[in-house]
Amino acid sequence: GITFTYLGLKTNADAAVHFAGQPSPNLFVAGEMMAGNVLGKGYTAGVGMSIGTAFGRIAGRNAAHVALGREVEHGIA
């Protein structure tokens, strides 16, 4: 699995990872792996926990929808 890609993965508000500018239909991310989308650059201690908490819920919900064959509900937190 992907362990650490600080500032490396491009995502959207639905926590979907982008490939070639398009959101993946089934790969979602939260925490430090998406920190660059929130911070831009640099590092602020403790921010990973906040990003993980907020986007963990979004990513988890969307991944569950995909696993159950349901459509992802965009823009709903």
All heavy atoms as TSV, in Angstrom:
chain	resi	resn	atom	element	x	y	z
A	1	GLY	N	N	0.804	-1.183	0.000
A	1	GLY	CA	C	0.000	0.000	0.000
A	1	GLY	C	C	0.851	1.252	0.000
A	1	GLY	O	O	2.057	1.205	0.136
A	2	ILE	N	N	0.197	2.371	-0.147
A	2	ILE	CA	C	0.879	3.666	-0.113
A	2	ILE	C	C	1.041	4.060	1.345
A	2	ILE	O	O	0.072	4.120	2.081
A	2	ILE	CB	C	0.068	4.738	-0.866
A	2	ILE	CG1	C	-0.113	4.340	-2.327
A	2	ILE	CG2	C	0.750	6.091	-0.767
A	2	ILE	CD1	C	-1.057	5.243	-3.088
A	3	THR	N	N	2.279	4.305	1.766
A	3	THR	CA	C	2.541	4.609	3.156
A	3	THR	C	C	2.680	6.098	3.418
A	3	THR	O	O	2.039	6.638	4.298
A	3	THR	CB	C	3.825	3.899	3.629
A	3	THR	OG1	O	3.674	2.513	3.367
A	3	THR	CG2	C	4.037	4.087	5.110
A	4	PHE	N	N	3.506	6.788	2.640
A	4	PHE	CA	C	3.749	8.195	2.927
A	4	PHE	C	C	4.070	8.934	1.637
A	4	PHE	O	O	5.065	8.656	0.993
A	4	PHE	CB	C	4.910	8.344	3.904
A	4	PHE	CG	C	5.083	9.741	4.417
A	4	PHE	CD1	C	4.267	10.220	5.434
A	4	PHE	CD2	C	6.042	10.571	3.892
A	4	PHE	CE1	C	4.413	11.514	5.909
A	4	PHE	CE2	C	6.203	11.860	4.359
A	4	PHE	CZ	C	5.388	12.338	5.368
A	5	THR	N	N	3.231	9.854	1.244
A	5	THR	CA	C	3.445	10.658	0.036
A	5	THR	C	C	3.160	12.112	0.345
A	5	THR	O	O	2.401	12.761	-0.351
A	5	THR	CB	C	2.545	10.192	-1.121
A	5	THR	OG1	O	1.192	10.358	-0.705
A	5	THR	CG2	C	2.805	8.774	-1.511
A	6	TYR	N	N	3.747	12.619	1.408
A	6	TYR	CA	C	3.471	13.984	1.851
A	6	TYR	C	C	3.555	14.960	0.690
A	6	TYR	O	O	4.553	15.032	-0.006
A	6	TYR	CB	C	4.457	14.374	2.953
A	6	TYR	CG	C	4.194	15.745	3.510
A	6	TYR	CD1	C	3.031	15.998	4.210
A	6	TYR	CD2	C	5.087	16.775	3.307
A	6	TYR	CE1	C	2.759	17.254	4.715
A	6	TYR	CE2	C	4.833	18.033	3.813
A	6	TYR	CZ	C	3.673	18.263	4.513
A	6	TYR	OH	O	3.410	19.512	5.004
A	7	LEU	N	N	2.518	15.717	0.488
A	7	LEU	CA	C	2.353	16.678	-0.591
A	7	LEU	C	C	2.345	16.020	-1.967
A	7	LEU	O	O	2.543	16.674	-2.977
A	7	LEU	CB	C	3.444	17.762	-0.554
A	7	LEU	CG	C	3.514	18.607	0.719
A	7	LEU	CD1	C	4.687	19.564	0.640
A	7	LEU	CD2	C	2.231	19.369	0.953
A	8	GLY	N	N	2.076	14.708	-2.031
A	8	GLY	CA	C	2.215	13.998	-3.288
A	8	GLY	C	C	0.944	13.673	-4.046
A	8	GLY	O	O	0.986	13.523	-5.250
A	9	LEU	N	N	-0.198	13.526	-3.396
A	9	LEU	CA	C	-1.416	13.122	-4.089
A	9	LEU	C	C	-2.364	14.293	-4.270
A	9	LEU	O	O	-2.685	15.007	-3.327
A	9	LEU	CB	C	-2.137	12.008	-3.317
A	9	LEU	CG	C	-1.377	10.704	-3.190
A	9	LEU	CD1	C	-2.159	9.717	-2.328
A	9	LEU	CD2	C	-1.087	10.111	-4.551
A	10	LYS	N	N	-2.815	14.499	-5.475
A	10	LYS	CA	C	-3.797	15.535	-5.781
A	10	LYS	C	C	-5.180	14.943	-5.547
A	10	LYS	O	O	-5.472	13.836	-5.977
A	10	LYS	CB	C	-3.649	15.933	-7.252
A	10	LYS	CG	C	-4.216	17.258	-7.584
A	10	LYS	CD	C	-3.067	18.172	-7.832
A	10	LYS	CE	C	-3.268	19.420	-8.557
A	10	LYS	NZ	N	-2.891	20.529	-7.740
A	11	THR	N	N	-6.030	15.680	-4.841
A	11	THR	CA	C	-7.372	15.194	-4.533
A	11	THR	C	C	-8.389	16.309	-4.735
A	11	THR	O	O	-8.033	17.443	-5.022
A	11	THR	CB	C	-7.475	14.703	-3.075
A	11	THR	OG1	O	-7.303	15.810	-2.204
A	11	THR	CG2	C	-6.460	13.640	-2.754
A	12	ASN	N	N	-9.653	15.958	-4.545
A	12	ASN	CA	C	-10.710	16.964	-4.601
A	12	ASN	C	C	-11.469	16.963	-3.274
A	12	ASN	O	O	-11.090	16.263	-2.336
A	12	ASN	CB	C	-11.637	16.721	-5.802
A	12	ASN	CG	C	-12.343	15.392	-5.735
A	12	ASN	OD1	O	-12.397	14.730	-4.697
A	12	ASN	ND2	N	-12.902	14.977	-6.860
A	13	ALA	N	N	-12.554	17.716	-3.194
A	13	ALA	CA	C	-13.320	17.824	-1.950
A	13	ALA	C	C	-14.000	16.521	-1.562
A	13	ALA	O	O	-14.409	16.346	-0.419
A	13	ALA	CB	C	-14.374	18.928	-2.090
A	14	ASP	N	N	-14.118	15.589	-2.515
A	14	ASP	CA	C	-14.694	14.272	-2.233
A	14	ASP	C	C	-13.628	13.273	-1.800
A	14	ASP	O	O	-13.917	12.091	-1.654
A	14	ASP	CB	C	-15.420	13.730	-3.472
A	14	ASP	CG	C	-16.618	14.584	-3.853
A	14	ASP	OD1	O	-17.357	15.002	-2.933
A	14	ASP	OD2	O	-16.812	14.833	-5.045
A	15	ALA	N	N	-12.380	13.722	-1.630
A	15	ALA	CA	C	-11.232	12.908	-1.225
A	15	ALA	C	C	-10.810	11.912	-2.291
A	15	ALA	O	O	-10.067	10.986	-2.021
A	15	ALA	CB	C	-11.499	12.198	0.102
A	16	ALA	N	N	-11.274	12.087	-3.530
A	16	ALA	CA	C	-10.875	11.208	-4.633
A	16	ALA	C	C	-9.495	11.607	-5.133
A	16	ALA	O	O	-9.223	12.786	-5.347
A	16	ALA	CB	C	-11.887	11.287	-5.767
A	17	VAL	N	N	-8.612	10.628	-5.328
A	17	VAL	CA	C	-7.273	10.874	-5.859
A	17	VAL	C	C	-7.397	11.171	-7.351
A	17	VAL	O	O	-8.163	10.517	-8.059
A	17	VAL	CB	C	-6.358	9.651	-5.630
A	17	VAL	CG1	C	-4.994	9.862	-6.265
A	17	VAL	CG2	C	-6.215	9.371	-4.146
A	18	HIS	N	N	-6.641	12.159	-7.822
A	18	HIS	CA	C	-6.669	12.517	-9.242
A	18	HIS	C	C	-5.511	11.876	-9.995
A	18	HIS	O	O	-4.391	11.835	-9.509
A	18	HIS	CB	C	-6.569	14.035	-9.400
A	18	HIS	CG	C	-7.855	14.728	-9.119
A	18	HIS	ND1	N	-8.342	15.727	-9.905
A	18	HIS	CD2	C	-8.777	14.555	-8.139
A	18	HIS	CE1	C	-9.498	16.153	-9.435
A	18	HIS	NE2	N	-9.768	15.459	-8.343
A	19	PHE	N	N	-5.806	11.374	-11.183
A	19	PHE	CA	C	-4.812	10.853	-12.115
A	19	PHE	C	C	-5.019	11.576	-13.431
A	19	PHE	O	O	-6.134	11.583	-13.961
A	19	PHE	CB	C	-4.985	9.342	-12.323
A	19	PHE	CG	C	-4.721	8.540	-11.085
A	19	PHE	CD1	C	-5.763	8.045	-10.321
A	19	PHE	CD2	C	-3.423	8.286	-10.669
A	19	PHE	CE1	C	-5.524	7.303	-9.178
A	19	PHE	CE2	C	-3.168	7.553	-9.524
A	19	PHE	CZ	C	-4.219	7.063	-8.781
A	20	ALA	N	N	-3.974	12.210	-13.942
A	20	ALA	CA	C	-4.045	12.967	-15.194
A	20	ALA	C	C	-5.185	13.989	-15.160
A	20	ALA	O	O	-5.892	14.193	-16.139
A	20	ALA	CB	C	-4.201	12.024	-16.388
A	21	GLY	N	N	-5.386	14.597	-13.993
A	21	GLY	CA	C	-6.389	15.636	-13.852
A	21	GLY	C	C	-7.819	15.156	-13.654
A	21	GLY	O	O	-8.724	15.963	-13.516
A	22	GLN	N	N	-8.032	13.851	-13.617
A	22	GLN	CA	C	-9.374	13.292	-13.451
A	22	GLN	C	C	-9.489	12.556	-12.120
A	22	GLN	O	O	-8.584	11.809	-11.744
A	22	GLN	CB	C	-9.682	12.319	-14.587
A	22	GLN	CG	C	-9.726	12.973	-15.955
A	22	GLN	CD	C	-10.827	14.013	-16.045
A	22	GLN	OE1	O	-11.944	13.780	-15.619
A	22	GLN	NE2	N	-10.494	15.182	-16.584
A	23	PRO	N	N	-10.603	12.719	-11.403
A	23	PRO	CA	C	-10.766	12.010	-10.128
A	23	PRO	C	C	-10.964	10.515	-10.350
A	23	PRO	O	O	-11.673	10.099	-11.261
A	23	PRO	CB	C	-12.010	12.648	-9.510
A	23	PRO	CG	C	-12.763	13.229	-10.653
A	23	PRO	CD	C	-11.737	13.594	-11.694
A	24	SER	N	N	-10.307	9.728	-9.526
A	24	SER	CA	C	-10.476	8.273	-9.573
A	24	SER	C	C	-11.870	7.917	-9.084
A	24	SER	O	O	-12.356	8.499	-8.114
A	24	SER	CB	C	-9.434	7.609	-8.671
A	24	SER	OG	O	-9.714	6.237	-8.530
A	25	PRO	N	N	-12.513	6.947	-9.718
A	25	PRO	CA	C	-13.839	6.546	-9.261
A	25	PRO	C	C	-13.811	5.658	-8.024
A	25	PRO	O	O	-14.835	5.444	-7.395
A	25	PRO	CB	C	-14.403	5.777	-10.462
A	25	PRO	CG	C	-13.198	5.222	-11.131
A	25	PRO	CD	C	-12.117	6.258	-10.937
A	26	ASN	N	N	-12.607	5.156	-7.647
A	26	ASN	CA	C	-12.563	4.194	-6.542
A	26	ASN	C	C	-11.327	4.271	-5.655
A	26	ASN	O	O	-11.042	3.342	-4.928
A	26	ASN	CB	C	-12.702	2.777	-7.085
A	26	ASN	CG	C	-11.595	2.421	-8.060
A	26	ASN	OD1	O	-10.713	3.215	-8.323
A	26	ASN	ND2	N	-11.666	1.227	-8.596
A	27	LEU	N	N	-10.591	5.375	-5.685
A	27	LEU	CA	C	-9.432	5.535	-4.802
A	27	LEU	C	C	-9.571	6.853	-4.060
A	27	LEU	O	O	-9.596	7.931	-4.667
A	27	LEU	CB	C	-8.118	5.505	-5.591
A	27	LEU	CG	C	-6.845	5.600	-4.752
A	27	LEU	CD1	C	-6.737	4.427	-3.782
A	27	LEU	CD2	C	-5.618	5.661	-5.645
A	28	PHE	N	N	-9.687	6.760	-2.733
A	28	PHE	CA	C	-9.896	7.928	-1.884
A	28	PHE	C	C	-8.777	8.010	-0.854
A	28	PHE	O	O	-8.168	7.004	-0.505
A	28	PHE	CB	C	-11.263	7.831	-1.203
A	28	PHE	CG	C	-12.388	7.680	-2.188
A	28	PHE	CD1	C	-12.864	6.435	-2.532
A	28	PHE	CD2	C	-12.934	8.798	-2.785
A	28	PHE	CE1	C	-13.883	6.291	-3.456
A	28	PHE	CE2	C	-13.957	8.672	-3.715
A	28	PHE	CZ	C	-14.432	7.413	-4.047
A	29	VAL	N	N	-8.516	9.208	-0.332
A	29	VAL	CA	C	-7.378	9.416	0.548
A	29	VAL	C	C	-7.737	10.414	1.649
A	29	VAL	O	O	-8.638	11.236	1.490
A	29	VAL	CB	C	-6.158	9.901	-0.276
A	29	VAL	CG1	C	-6.405	11.275	-0.827
A	29	VAL	CG2	C	-4.886	9.864	0.530
A	30	ALA	N	N	-7.031	10.300	2.768
A	30	ALA	CA	C	-7.205	11.240	3.881
A	30	ALA	C	C	-5.870	11.388	4.613
A	30	ALA	O	O	-4.963	10.602	4.402
A	30	ALA	CB	C	-8.271	10.730	4.841
A	31	GLY	N	N	-5.760	12.392	5.449
A	31	GLY	CA	C	-4.571	12.563	6.282
A	31	GLY	C	C	-3.397	13.169	5.539
A	31	GLY	O	O	-3.558	13.952	4.616
A	32	GLU	N	N	-2.202	12.801	5.950
A	32	GLU	CA	C	-0.972	13.384	5.419
A	32	GLU	C	C	-0.824	13.215	3.913
A	32	GLU	O	O	-0.190	14.022	3.259
A	32	GLU	CB	C	0.256	12.782	6.109
A	32	GLU	CG	C	0.402	13.176	7.552
A	32	GLU	CD	C	0.716	14.656	7.732
A	32	GLU	OE1	O	1.217	15.308	6.788
A	32	GLU	OE2	O	0.445	15.167	8.820
A	33	MET	N	N	-1.384	12.160	3.347
A	33	MET	CA	C	-1.242	11.936	1.904
A	33	MET	C	C	-1.938	13.001	1.077
A	33	MET	O	O	-1.681	13.145	-0.098
A	33	MET	CB	C	-1.746	10.546	1.520
A	33	MET	CG	C	-0.823	9.448	2.029
A	33	MET	SD	S	-1.211	7.837	1.378
A	33	MET	CE	C	-2.605	7.399	2.384
A	34	MET	N	N	-2.843	13.761	1.686
A	34	MET	CA	C	-3.508	14.824	0.950
A	34	MET	C	C	-3.190	16.208	1.526
A	34	MET	O	O	-3.788	17.198	1.130
A	34	MET	CB	C	-5.018	14.604	0.938
A	34	MET	CG	C	-5.669	14.785	2.280
A	34	MET	SD	S	-7.451	14.685	2.241
A	34	MET	CE	C	-7.907	15.837	0.996
A	35	ALA	N	N	-2.212	16.289	2.407
A	35	ALA	CA	C	-1.900	17.542	3.086
A	35	ALA	C	C	-1.557	18.675	2.135
A	35	ALA	O	O	-1.872	19.831	2.404
A	35	ALA	CB	C	-0.761	17.337	4.084
A	36	GLY	N	N	-0.938	18.368	1.018
A	36	GLY	CA	C	-0.580	19.406	0.051
A	36	GLY	C	C	-1.773	20.136	-0.510
A	36	GLY	O	O	-1.688	21.303	-0.898
A	37	ASN	N	N	-2.911	19.478	-0.560
A	37	ASN	CA	C	-4.132	20.102	-1.059
A	37	ASN	C	C	-4.674	21.122	-0.073
A	37	ASN	O	O	-5.361	22.062	-0.453
A	37	ASN	CB	C	-5.200	19.031	-1.316
A	37	ASN	CG	C	-4.789	18.088	-2.406
A	37	ASN	OD1	O	-4.923	18.401	-3.565
A	37	ASN	ND2	N	-4.249	16.941	-2.036
A	38	VAL	N	N	-4.379	20.919	1.190
A	38	VAL	CA	C	-4.873	21.817	2.232
A	38	VAL	C	C	-3.825	22.867	2.582
A	38	VAL	O	O	-4.135	24.043	2.707
A	38	VAL	CB	C	-5.273	21.012	3.495
A	38	VAL	CG1	C	-5.715	21.932	4.609
A	38	VAL	CG2	C	-6.366	20.006	3.152
A	39	LEU	N	N	-2.582	22.451	2.712
A	39	LEU	CA	C	-1.516	23.348	3.160
A	39	LEU	C	C	-0.791	24.063	2.029
A	39	LEU	O	O	-0.221	25.120	2.239
A	39	LEU	CB	C	-0.475	22.564	3.973
A	39	LEU	CG	C	-0.993	21.869	5.222
A	39	LEU	CD1	C	0.118	21.048	5.848
A	39	LEU	CD2	C	-1.539	22.876	6.208
A	40	GLY	N	N	-0.742	23.471	0.868
A	40	GLY	CA	C	0.030	24.038	-0.232
A	40	GLY	C	C	1.474	23.584	-0.173
A	40	GLY	O	O	1.944	22.866	-1.021
A	41	LYS	N	N	2.177	23.960	0.869
A	41	LYS	CA	C	3.532	23.469	1.116
A	41	LYS	C	C	3.864	23.730	2.565
A	41	LYS	O	O	3.200	24.506	3.238
A	41	LYS	CB	C	4.546	24.119	0.186
A	41	LYS	CG	C	4.661	25.612	0.306
A	41	LYS	CD	C	5.664	26.127	-0.700
A	41	LYS	CE	C	5.678	27.643	-0.701
A	41	LYS	NZ	N	6.638	28.172	-1.651
A	42	GLY	N	N	4.889	23.062	3.039
A	42	GLY	CA	C	5.268	23.213	4.432
A	42	GLY	C	C	4.552	22.202	5.312
A	42	GLY	O	O	3.871	21.310	4.826
A	43	TYR	N	N	4.715	22.356	6.602
A	43	TYR	CA	C	4.127	21.399	7.537
A	43	TYR	C	C	3.780	22.119	8.827
A	43	TYR	O	O	4.574	22.879	9.359
A	43	TYR	CB	C	5.113	20.268	7.834
A	43	TYR	CG	C	4.562	19.245	8.792
A	43	TYR	CD1	C	3.703	18.257	8.333
A	43	TYR	CD2	C	4.872	19.289	10.142
A	43	TYR	CE1	C	3.182	17.314	9.203
A	43	TYR	CE2	C	4.359	18.351	11.016
A	43	TYR	CZ	C	3.518	17.370	10.539
A	43	TYR	OH	O	2.990	16.442	11.397
A	44	THR	N	N	2.599	21.891	9.302
A	44	THR	CA	C	2.173	22.435	10.588
A	44	THR	C	C	1.839	21.257	11.486
A	44	THR	O	O	0.978	20.440	11.140
A	44	THR	CB	C	0.928	23.335	10.420
A	44	THR	OG1	O	1.224	24.330	9.442
A	44	THR	CG2	C	0.549	23.995	11.703
A	45	ALA	N	N	2.518	21.141	12.594
A	45	ALA	CA	C	2.328	20.001	13.492
A	45	ALA	C	C	0.862	19.838	13.880
A	45	ALA	O	O	0.177	20.803	14.198
A	45	ALA	CB	C	3.186	20.178	14.743
A	46	GLY	N	N	0.381	18.615	13.828
A	46	GLY	CA	C	-0.972	18.309	14.244
A	46	GLY	C	C	-2.025	18.446	13.166
A	46	GLY	O	O	-3.153	17.997	13.327
A	47	VAL	N	N	-1.685	19.069	12.056
A	47	VAL	CA	C	-2.663	19.279	10.999
A	47	VAL	C	C	-3.087	17.941	10.380
A	47	VAL	O	O	-4.239	17.771	9.994
A	47	VAL	CB	C	-2.127	20.248	9.921
A	47	VAL	CG1	C	-3.038	20.296	8.717
A	47	VAL	CG2	C	-1.966	21.620	10.514
A	48	GLY	N	N	-2.169	16.980	10.330
A	48	GLY	CA	C	-2.496	15.669	9.764
A	48	GLY	C	C	-3.656	15.007	10.485
A	48	GLY	O	O	-4.487	14.340	9.864
A	49	MET	N	N	-3.741	15.191	11.796
A	49	MET	CA	C	-4.849	14.618	12.564
A	49	MET	C	C	-6.172	15.268	12.168
A	49	MET	O	O	-7.182	14.585	12.018
A	49	MET	CB	C	-4.605	14.806	14.062
A	49	MET	CG	C	-3.424	14.012	14.579
A	49	MET	SD	S	-3.685	12.244	14.461
A	49	MET	CE	C	-4.851	12.012	15.774
A	50	SER	N	N	-6.162	16.563	11.984
A	50	SER	CA	C	-7.382	17.259	11.572
A	50	SER	C	C	-7.812	16.861	10.166
A	50	SER	O	O	-8.991	16.610	9.903
A	50	SER	CB	C	-7.175	18.774	11.610
A	50	SER	OG	O	-6.859	19.176	12.918
A	51	ILE	N	N	-6.838	16.812	9.258
A	51	ILE	CA	C	-7.132	16.416	7.881
A	51	ILE	C	C	-7.610	14.971	7.857
A	51	ILE	O	O	-8.554	14.630	7.137
A	51	ILE	CB	C	-5.887	16.595	6.986
A	51	ILE	CG1	C	-5.485	18.064	6.920
A	51	ILE	CG2	C	-6.156	16.052	5.585
A	51	ILE	CD1	C	-4.136	18.288	6.274
A	52	GLY	N	N	-6.966	14.120	8.656
A	52	GLY	CA	C	-7.364	12.716	8.718
A	52	GLY	C	C	-8.763	12.527	9.269
A	52	GLY	O	O	-9.529	11.687	8.799
A	53	THR	N	N	-9.118	13.324	10.246
A	53	THR	CA	C	-10.454	13.223	10.848
A	53	THR	C	C	-11.530	13.697	9.878
A	53	THR	O	O	-12.516	12.999	9.635
A	53	THR	CB	C	-10.520	14.055	12.138
A	53	THR	OG1	O	-9.531	13.563	13.052
A	53	THR	CG2	C	-11.881	13.975	12.776
A	54	ALA	N	N	-11.337	14.867	9.318
A	54	ALA	CA	C	-12.353	15.427	8.413
A	54	ALA	C	C	-12.469	14.624	7.121
A	54	ALA	O	O	-13.558	14.182	6.741
A	54	ALA	CB	C	-12.023	16.873	8.099
A	55	PHE	N	N	-11.351	14.422	6.449
A	55	PHE	CA	C	-11.399	13.728	5.169
A	55	PHE	C	C	-11.464	12.213	5.320
A	55	PHE	O	O	-11.859	11.519	4.386
A	55	PHE	CB	C	-10.234	14.153	4.281
A	55	PHE	CG	C	-10.468	15.486	3.637
A	55	PHE	CD1	C	-9.990	16.642	4.209
A	55	PHE	CD2	C	-11.214	15.584	2.470
A	55	PHE	CE1	C	-10.227	17.873	3.635
A	55	PHE	CE2	C	-11.455	16.813	1.881
A	55	PHE	CZ	C	-10.963	17.961	2.468
A	56	GLY	N	N	-11.107	11.694	6.492
A	56	GLY	CA	C	-11.263	10.257	6.737
A	56	GLY	C	C	-12.723	9.859	6.667
A	56	GLY	O	O	-13.075	8.813	6.115
A	57	ARG	N	N	-13.577	10.689	7.211
A	57	ARG	CA	C	-15.017	10.423	7.146
A	57	ARG	C	C	-15.514	10.476	5.707
A	57	ARG	O	O	-16.276	9.623	5.258
A	57	ARG	CB	C	-15.770	11.436	7.995
A	57	ARG	CG	C	-17.255	11.222	7.918
A	57	ARG	CD	C	-18.029	12.143	8.808
A	57	ARG	NE	N	-19.444	11.860	8.620
A	57	ARG	CZ	C	-20.397	12.708	8.824
A	57	ARG	NH1	N	-20.114	13.903	9.278
A	57	ARG	NH2	N	-21.640	12.391	8.611
A	58	ILE	N	N	-15.086	11.488	4.967
A	58	ILE	CA	C	-15.499	11.636	3.574
A	58	ILE	C	C	-14.969	10.478	2.731
A	58	ILE	O	O	-15.718	9.844	1.976
A	58	ILE	CB	C	-15.009	12.990	3.013
A	58	ILE	CG1	C	-15.693	14.143	3.746
A	58	ILE	CG2	C	-15.255	13.073	1.508
A	58	ILE	CD1	C	-15.068	15.504	3.477
A	59	ALA	N	N	-13.667	10.189	2.863
A	59	ALA	CA	C	-13.062	9.105	2.084
A	59	ALA	C	C	-13.681	7.758	2.434
A	59	ALA	O	O	-13.967	6.949	1.550
A	59	ALA	CB	C	-11.547	9.069	2.327
A	60	GLY	N	N	-13.915	7.514	3.710
A	60	GLY	CA	C	-14.514	6.247	4.142
A	60	GLY	C	C	-15.920	6.064	3.610
A	60	GLY	O	O	-16.284	4.982	3.127
A	61	ARG	N	N	-16.709	7.127	3.681
A	61	ARG	CA	C	-18.077	7.057	3.155
A	61	ARG	C	C	-18.068	6.782	1.657
A	61	ARG	O	O	-18.793	5.918	1.156
A	61	ARG	CB	C	-18.827	8.360	3.436
A	61	ARG	CG	C	-20.291	8.298	2.963
A	61	ARG	CD	C	-20.932	9.671	2.783
A	61	ARG	NE	N	-20.242	10.382	1.727
A	61	ARG	CZ	C	-19.706	11.597	1.871
A	61	ARG	NH1	N	-19.780	12.227	3.016
A	61	ARG	NH2	N	-19.092	12.186	0.878
A	62	ASN	N	N	-17.220	7.491	0.923
A	62	ASN	CA	C	-17.176	7.308	-0.526
A	62	ASN	C	C	-16.652	5.930	-0.908
A	62	ASN	O	O	-17.164	5.301	-1.836
A	62	ASN	CB	C	-16.346	8.410	-1.169
A	62	ASN	CG	C	-17.053	9.752	-1.112
A	62	ASN	OD1	O	-18.265	9.813	-0.918
A	62	ASN	ND2	N	-16.312	10.825	-1.260
A	63	ALA	N	N	-15.649	5.426	-0.199
A	63	ALA	CA	C	-15.133	4.085	-0.470
A	63	ALA	C	C	-16.205	3.027	-0.199
A	63	ALA	O	O	-16.344	2.062	-0.951
A	63	ALA	CB	C	-13.892	3.815	0.379
A	64	ALA	N	N	-16.981	3.226	0.859
A	64	ALA	CA	C	-18.069	2.284	1.169
A	64	ALA	C	C	-19.126	2.298	0.071
A	64	ALA	O	O	-19.628	1.242	-0.331
A	64	ALA	CB	C	-18.695	2.628	2.518
A	65	HIS	N	N	-19.460	3.479	-0.427
A	65	HIS	CA	C	-20.429	3.579	-1.522
A	65	HIS	C	C	-19.942	2.794	-2.740
A	65	HIS	O	O	-20.710	2.048	-3.353
A	65	HIS	CB	C	-20.677	5.040	-1.919
A	65	HIS	CG	C	-21.680	5.722	-1.050
A	65	HIS	ND1	N	-23.028	5.675	-1.281
A	65	HIS	CD2	C	-21.526	6.484	0.056
A	65	HIS	CE1	C	-23.672	6.371	-0.355
A	65	HIS	NE2	N	-22.768	6.867	0.471
A	66	VAL	N	N	-18.661	2.970	-3.089
A	66	VAL	CA	C	-18.103	2.263	-4.245
A	66	VAL	C	C	-18.125	0.755	-4.005
A	66	VAL	O	O	-18.517	-0.023	-4.879
A	66	VAL	CB	C	-16.663	2.748	-4.546
A	66	VAL	CG1	C	-15.991	1.868	-5.581
A	66	VAL	CG2	C	-16.691	4.194	-5.022
A	67	ALA	N	N	-17.726	0.319	-2.803
A	67	ALA	CA	C	-17.695	-1.115	-2.485
A	67	ALA	C	C	-19.085	-1.742	-2.562
A	67	ALA	O	O	-19.226	-2.911	-2.925
A	67	ALA	CB	C	-17.103	-1.328	-1.092
A	68	LEU	N	N	-20.113	-0.965	-2.254
A	68	LEU	CA	C	-21.488	-1.468	-2.291
A	68	LEU	C	C	-22.157	-1.257	-3.649
A	68	LEU	O	O	-23.332	-1.574	-3.818
A	68	LEU	CB	C	-22.316	-0.782	-1.206
A	68	LEU	CG	C	-21.896	-1.103	0.231
A	68	LEU	CD1	C	-22.633	-0.216	1.217
A	68	LEU	CD2	C	-22.134	-2.574	0.533
A	69	GLY	N	N	-21.399	-0.716	-4.614
A	69	GLY	CA	C	-21.939	-0.508	-5.949
A	69	GLY	C	C	-22.852	0.698	-6.060
A	69	GLY	O	O	-23.613	0.824	-7.009
A	70	ARG	N	N	-22.754	1.609	-5.106
A	70	ARG	CA	C	-23.573	2.824	-5.126
A	70	ARG	C	C	-22.764	3.979	-5.718
A	70	ARG	O	O	-21.544	3.980	-5.702
A	70	ARG	CB	C	-24.001	3.206	-3.718
A	70	ARG	CG	C	-24.849	2.158	-3.041
A	70	ARG	CD	C	-25.234	2.610	-1.660
A	70	ARG	NE	N	-25.927	1.555	-0.958
A	70	ARG	CZ	C	-26.025	1.478	0.352
A	70	ARG	NH1	N	-25.472	2.415	1.109
A	70	ARG	NH2	N	-26.668	0.485	0.921
A	71	GLU	N	N	-23.460	4.983	-6.189
A	71	GLU	CA	C	-22.802	6.165	-6.729
A	71	GLU	C	C	-22.316	7.051	-5.596
A	71	GLU	O	O	-23.001	7.201	-4.566
A	71	GLU	CB	C	-23.780	6.940	-7.606
A	71	GLU	CG	C	-23.134	8.053	-8.377
A	71	GLU	CD	C	-24.070	8.691	-9.387
A	71	GLU	OE1	O	-24.934	7.975	-9.918
A	71	GLU	OE2	O	-23.946	9.906	-9.596
A	72	VAL	N	N	-21.143	7.632	-5.765
A	72	VAL	CA	C	-20.595	8.558	-4.773
A	72	VAL	C	C	-21.414	9.832	-4.774
A	72	VAL	O	O	-21.745	10.382	-5.820
A	72	VAL	CB	C	-19.113	8.880	-5.087
A	72	VAL	CG1	C	-18.587	9.985	-4.183
A	72	VAL	CG2	C	-18.270	7.621	-4.945
A	73	GLU	N	N	-21.791	10.289	-3.568
A	73	GLU	CA	C	-22.565	11.520	-3.427
A	73	GLU	C	C	-21.584	12.685	-3.309
A	73	GLU	O	O	-20.997	12.906	-2.264
A	73	GLU	CB	C	-23.446	11.434	-2.183
A	73	GLU	CG	C	-24.454	10.310	-2.243
A	73	GLU	CD	C	-25.205	10.131	-0.941
A	73	GLU	OE1	O	-25.166	11.050	-0.094
A	73	GLU	OE2	O	-25.827	9.076	-0.763
A	74	HIS	N	N	-21.392	13.406	-4.382
A	74	HIS	CA	C	-20.398	14.483	-4.429
A	74	HIS	C	C	-20.814	15.687	-3.598
A	74	HIS	O	O	-21.970	16.069	-3.574
A	74	HIS	CB	C	-20.152	14.914	-5.875
A	74	HIS	CG	C	-19.644	13.798	-6.718
A	74	HIS	ND1	N	-18.356	13.355	-6.643
A	74	HIS	CD2	C	-20.256	13.028	-7.637
A	74	HIS	CE1	C	-18.185	12.352	-7.483
A	74	HIS	NE2	N	-19.340	12.127	-8.094
A	75	GLY	N	N	-19.829	16.243	-2.877
A	75	GLY	CA	C	-20.039	17.463	-2.132
A	75	GLY	C	C	-20.818	17.333	-0.831
A	75	GLY	O	O	-21.195	18.320	-0.247
A	76	ILE	N	N	-21.016	16.103	-0.351
A	76	ILE	CA	C	-21.748	15.908	0.906
A	76	ILE	C	C	-20.763	15.475	1.982
A	76	ILE	O	O	-20.051	14.498	1.808
A	76	ILE	CB	C	-22.861	14.849	0.752
A	76	ILE	CG1	C	-23.876	15.325	-0.281
A	76	ILE	CG2	C	-23.517	14.559	2.090
A	76	ILE	CD1	C	-24.934	14.313	-0.603
A	77	ALA	N	N	-20.698	16.190	3.081
A	77	ALA	CA	C	-19.741	15.862	4.138
A	77	ALA	C	C	-20.336	15.028	5.210
A	77	ALA	O	O	-21.307	14.666	5.490
A	77	ALA	CB	C	-19.185	17.126	4.769
